[in-house]
């Protein structure tokens, strides 16, 4: 592995190999150290990291790399993801981290270089007629990481907010419009909810349709999915909109907060502009408050084409963090 990787001399004191399932606890501890150092407010749980390890978009044996220090802890980690069935563009997503105690020695530069090379190789396996890009997301106050990306010709292409709503403030009396009923989530609605999610987000930037396998792994199997706090807007037997919500008690306890997440909020095109989204959002906030939570959280594309940002602002959400998507051509 060391010879194949062409590791610089000053990084050969680390043991380099792909990440394995048994490494998940050590990886989790490394990500927690990064979270504490950079105020990331990490949402992943140890259980979910294990559940999602065999990601259908990423073969850990070929698409991940970890550097282990002499004490067995993970000093750096990288993994590359790409949709195996792209529709309009082949995208390789690069996620790499370096433990705060191991920074400043070239690890970050080496890891990014490895991810670029692996991303290009992975994209070469994709349909040849589609454009290819490398992409990485970063919190906008992580200036060293941004400088590293820009130094390798990555450029910002999209901005996202993380927004918070104080539930001690009055929640507007916005309810489902005539003909629409709101139901809490139950398993028999799963297939229709996934279909509605895909339709609702089809016109969003870089949306990747959610397969049944992805739905089960990243939505239904999440340890923090809260069916009793999740709402589905129905017209008859049709799903008009969904608001998938999560309550991560592990993260709340670790950070000393009480917040719930609006994980996915979407309304199918035929039901837009009727107040369905605001009804779902207000129902979710009321449920969060009744459950004893202090805040509602969500993420949003600042250029969302459906006007989601304006809706969230109108209902009292304010930005607390901003993330930047960086990109470069892979050809």
C-alpha positions in Angstrom: 0.0 0.0 0.0 2.8 2.5 0.9 4.6 1.9 -2.4 1.4 2.2 -4.4 0.4 5.4 -2.6 3.8 7.0 -3.1 3.6 8.5 0.4 6.0 11.3 1.1 8.9 10.5 3.4 7.7 12.6 6.3 4.3 10.9 6.3 5.6 7.3 6.4 5.5 7.2 10.2 1.7 6.6 9.7 0.2 3.3 8.7 -1.9 3.7 5.6 -4.7 1.4 4.5 -8.4 1.5 3.6 -10.9 2.0 6.3 -12.7 -1.1 7.6 -15.9 -1.7 9.5 -14.0 -2.5 12.6 -12.4 1.0 12.4 -15.8 2.8 12.7 -15.5 3.5 16.5 -12.0 5.0 16.0 -13.2 7.0 13.1 -16.2 8.3 15.1 -13.8 9.4 17.8 -11.6 11.2 15.3 -14.7 13.0 13.8 -15.7 14.0 17.3 -12.3 15.6 17.8 -12.7 17.5 14.5 -16.2 18.6 15.6 -14.9 20.0 18.9 -12.1 21.8 17.3 -14.1 23.4 14.5 -17.6 23.7 16.0 -19.1 21.5 13.3 -22.1 20.3 15.3 -21.7 16.8 13.9 -25.0 15.0 13.4 -23.8 11.5 12.7 -24.1 8.9 15.5 -21.9 5.9 16.0 -24.8 3.6 15.2 -25.6 5.3 11.9 -21.9 5.3 10.9 -22.0 1.6 11.2 -25.3 1.2 9.4 -24.1 3.4 6.5 -20.6 2.0 6.2 -21.4 -0.2 3.2 -22.6 2.8 1.2 -23.7 1.8 -2.3 -22.0 4.9 -3.6 -18.6 4.0 -2.2 -16.6 0.8 -1.9 -14.6 1.2 1.4 -11.9 -1.1 0.1 -11.1 1.0 -2.9 -12.7 4.4 -2.1 -11.4 5.1 1.4 -8.0 5.7 3.0 -7.0 6.1 6.6 -3.7 7.1 8.3 -3.2 5.4 11.6 -0.8 6.9 14.2 1.5 4.8 16.3 -1.1 4.7 19.2 -3.7 3.2 16.8 -5.8 6.3 16.5 -6.9 7.6 13.2 -4.8 10.7 12.2 -6.5 11.3 8.8 -9.3 9.8 6.8 -10.7 10.2 3.3 -13.6 8.7 1.4 -14.9 9.2 -2.1 -18.6 8.8 -3.1 -20.2 8.7 -6.5 -23.7 7.8 -7.7 -23.3 4.5 -9.6 -26.3 5.4 -11.8 -25.9 9.1 -12.7 -28.5 10.8 -14.8 -27.2 14.1 -16.1 -23.7 14.5 -14.6 -21.1 12.3 -12.9 -20.1 13.7 -9.6 -17.5 12.5 -7.2 -17.9 13.8 -3.6 -14.7 14.1 -1.6 -14.9 13.9 2.2 -11.6 14.0 4.1 -10.6 15.0 7.6 -7.4 15.4 9.6 -7.3 15.0 13.4 -6.5 18.4 15.0 -3.4 16.9 16.7 -1.9 15.9 13.4 -2.3 19.0 11.3 0.4 21.1 9.7 2.6 18.3 8.5 1.2 17.8 5.0 -1.5 15.3 5.8 -4.3 17.5 4.5 -2.6 18.1 1.2 -1.8 14.5 0.7 -5.3 13.3 1.5 -6.9 15.8 -0.9 -4.6 14.8 -3.6 -5.5 11.1 -3.0 -9.2 11.9 -3.1 -8.8 13.8 -6.4 -7.0 10.9 -8.0 -9.5 8.4 -6.7 -12.4 10.5 -7.7 -11.1 10.8 -11.3 -10.6 7.1 -11.4 -14.0 6.4 -10.1 -15.6 8.8 -12.6 -13.8 7.1 -15.5 -16.0 4.1 -14.8 -19.2 6.2 -15.5 -21.0 6.7 -18.8 -18.5 8.6 -21.1 -21.1 11.0 -22.6 -21.8 12.7 -19.2 -19.8 15.6 -17.8 -17.6 14.8 -14.8 -16.9 17.0 -11.7 -15.2 16.7 -8.3 -17.0 18.3 -5.4 -16.3 19.0 -1.8 -18.4 20.9 0.9 -16.8 23.0 3.6 -18.0 25.3 6.4 -17.3 28.8 5.3 -15.2 29.8 8.4 -12.7 27.0 7.8 -10.3 29.3 6.0 -7.3 26.9 5.8 -9.4 24.2 4.2 -10.9 26.7 1.8 -7.4 27.9 0.9 -6.3 24.3 0.3 -9.2 23.7 -2.1 -8.7 27.0 -3.9 -5.0 26.2 -4.3 -5.9 23.1 -6.2 -8.3 25.0 -8.6 -11.6 24.2 -6.8 -14.1 27.0 -7.1 -17.2 27.9 -5.1 -20.4 26.9 -7.0 -23.2 26.9 -4.4 -24.0 28.1 -0.9 -26.1 26.5 1.8 -27.4 27.8 5.1 -28.0 25.9 8.3 -30.9 27.7 9.9 -32.4 27.7 13.4 -35.8 28.6 14.7 -36.4 29.4 18.4 -39.5 27.5 19.5 -40.1 29.8 22.4 -41.3 32.3 19.9 -45.0 32.0 18.7 -45.6 29.5 16.0 -47.9 30.8 13.2 -51.4 29.3 13.0 -50.8 27.8 9.5 -52.6 24.6 8.9 -53.3 22.2 6.0 -55.4 23.8 3.2 -58.8 22.4 2.3 -58.6 18.9 1.0 -55.2 18.1 2.6 -54.7 16.1 5.7 -51.5 15.8 7.7 -50.6 12.3 9.0 -47.6 11.2 11.1 -45.3 8.8 9.2 -46.0 5.1 9.2 -44.1 2.3 7.3 -46.9 1.7 4.8 -46.4 5.2 3.5 -42.7 4.6 2.8 -42.8 3.8 -1.0 -45.1 6.7 -1.7 -43.1 9.1 0.5 -39.9 8.2 -1.4 -41.6 8.7 -4.7 -42.9 12.1 -3.5 -39.4 13.1 -2.3 -37.9 12.3 -5.7 -40.6 14.3 -7.5 -40.4 17.2 -5.1 -36.7 17.6 -5.4 -36.4 16.8 -9.1 -35.9 20.5 -10.1 -33.4 21.2 -7.3 -29.7 21.8 -8.0 -27.7 18.6 -8.4 -30.4 16.4 -6.9 -29.7 12.7 -7.1 -32.8 10.5 -7.1 -33.1 8.4 -4.0 -33.1 4.7 -4.8 -34.9 2.1 -2.6 -31.5 1.0 -1.2 -30.6 4.5 -0.4 -34.0 5.2 1.2 -33.7 2.2 3.5 -30.1 2.9 4.5 -30.1 6.7 4.9 -33.7 7.4 5.8 -35.6 4.5 7.2 -32.7 2.9 9.1 -31.5 6.2 10.8 -31.4 5.8 14.5 -32.8 9.3 15.0 -35.7 9.1 12.6 -38.8 10.2 14.6 -42.0 8.9 12.9 -44.1 10.5 15.6 -42.6 13.9 14.7 -42.6 13.3 10.9 -45.5 14.5 8.8 -47.0 13.5 5.5 -49.5 15.7 3.6 -52.1 13.6 1.9 -54.9 14.3 -0.5 -56.9 11.1 -0.5 -54.4 8.3 -1.0 -51.8 10.6 -2.7 -48.8 12.0 -0.9 -48.7 15.7 -1.7 -45.7 16.6 0.5 -43.4 15.2 3.2 -41.5 16.6 6.2 -39.1 13.9 7.4 -37.8 14.9 10.8 -35.1 13.6 13.1 -34.4 13.9 16.8 -30.8 13.1 17.6 -30.7 12.6 21.3 -27.0 11.6 21.3 -26.0 14.8 19.6 -28.3 16.9 21.8 -26.8 15.4 25.0 -23.2 15.8 23.7 -23.8 19.5 22.8 -26.1 20.3 25.7 -28.9 21.4 23.5 -32.5 20.4 22.7 -33.2 20.7 19.0 -35.0 18.7 16.3 -34.1 18.6 12.6 -36.4 19.2 9.6 -34.4 16.7 7.5 -36.3 16.8 4.3 -39.2 19.1 3.4 -40.7 18.8 -0.1 -44.0 19.3 -1.9 -44.8 17.8 -5.2 -45.2 20.3 -8.0 -49.0 19.8 -8.4 -49.6 20.9 -4.8 -47.2 23.8 -4.6 -48.3 27.4 -3.8 -51.2 26.2 -1.6 -49.6 26.4 1.8 -48.7 22.8 2.1 -45.0 23.4 2.9 -45.8 26.0 5.6 -48.5 23.7 7.1 -46.0 20.8 7.3 -43.3 23.0 8.8 -45.6 24.6 11.4 -46.9 21.1 12.4 -43.4 19.9 12.8 -42.5 22.9 15.0 -45.5 22.4 17.2 -44.6 18.7 17.6 -41.0 19.6 18.4 -42.1 22.1 21.1 -44.6 19.6 22.6 -41.7 17.1 22.8 -39.8 19.6 25.0 -37.4 20.8 22.3 -36.0 24.4 22.2 -35.1 24.8 18.6 -35.9 23.5 15.1 -33.1 23.2 12.6 -32.8 22.7 8.8 -30.5 23.2 5.9 -31.4 25.0 2.7 -29.8 25.9 -0.7 -29.6 29.7 -0.7 -30.7 29.6 -4.4 -33.5 27.1 -3.9 -35.8 27.5 -6.9 -39.1 26.9 -5.0 -38.6 29.9 -2.7 -37.8 27.7 0.4 -35.4 30.2 1.9 -38.0 33.0 1.9 -40.5 30.6 3.5 -38.1 29.7 6.3 -37.3 33.3 6.9 -40.9 34.2 7.1 -41.6 31.5 9.6 -38.8 32.7 11.9 -35.7 30.7 10.9 -32.4 32.5 10.9 -29.0 31.4 9.4 -26.5 30.2 12.0 -23.9 28.6 9.6 -23.0 28.7 6.0 -21.5 25.9 3.9 -19.8 26.3 0.5 -19.8 23.6 -2.3 -16.5 23.7 -4.1 -16.1 22.1 -7.5 -13.7 21.5 -10.4 -13.9 19.6 -13.7 -12.6 16.0 -13.4 -11.6 15.8 -17.0 
